[in-house]
Amino acid sequence: MPQCPACKAEYEIGQRYCQKCDSYLLDPEEVDHFCPECGIRVALHQEVCHKCNATLPGTPPVDSSVGSETP
């Protein structure tokens, strides 16, 4: 059975996140990416951390003015 690279807990093939530590279980061809706020492993193209909801580097911040026009 494969093990989580962060905490070494065993997981089922096909799981995306570790049930023990919440780390993203990357595919073998992916490189490691971590949340700058909480340090948990995240996916390469993930925009928001699945644990602490921080915006991840490489993703533009959400523009709250989109859709609101001023006359």
C-alpha positions in Angstrom: 0.0 0.0 0.0 1.4 3.5 -0.8 2.3 5.9 2.0 1.7 9.6 2.3 5.0 11.4 1.6 4.4 13.9 4.5 3.3 11.6 7.4 3.9 8.1 6.1 0.3 7.0 6.7 -1.0 4.3 4.3 -3.6 5.4 1.8 -5.8 3.8 -0.9 -4.7 4.4 -4.5 -7.0 7.1 -6.0 -7.2 9.2 -2.8 -6.3 12.8 -3.4 -5.7 13.9 0.2 -4.2 12.0 3.2 -6.9 11.2 5.8 -4.4 11.6 8.6 -2.6 14.9 7.8 -4.7 16.4 4.9 -1.7 16.6 2.6 -2.3 16.5 -1.1 -1.2 13.1 -2.4 0.7 14.0 -5.6 1.0 12.0 -8.7 4.6 10.6 -9.3 5.2 13.0 -12.1 4.3 16.1 -10.1 6.7 18.1 -7.9 6.1 19.2 -4.3 4.1 22.4 -3.7 3.3 23.7 -0.2 0.9 26.3 1.2 2.9 29.3 2.4 0.5 29.9 5.3 0.1 26.4 6.9 2.8 24.4 5.1 0.5 21.6 3.9 1.2 19.9 0.5 -1.1 21.3 -2.2 -1.7 20.5 -5.9 0.3 22.4 -8.6 -2.7 24.2 -10.1 -4.7 24.6 -6.8 -5.8 28.2 -6.3 -6.8 28.0 -2.6 -5.4 25.8 0.2 -7.8 23.1 1.1 -6.9 23.3 4.8 -6.5 27.1 5.6 -8.2 28.7 2.6 -5.1 30.8 1.8 -4.6 32.1 -1.8 -1.7 30.1 -3.2 1.2 31.6 -5.1 0.9 31.7 -8.9 -2.8 32.3 -8.7 -4.2 35.8 -9.2 -6.2 37.2 -6.2 -9.9 37.2 -6.5 -11.1 40.6 -7.7 -14.3 41.5 -5.8 -15.1 44.3 -8.2 -15.7 41.9 -11.1 -19.3 42.1 -12.1 -20.0 45.4 -10.2 -20.0 48.4 -12.5 -20.1 51.9 -11.3 -22.2 54.3 -13.3 
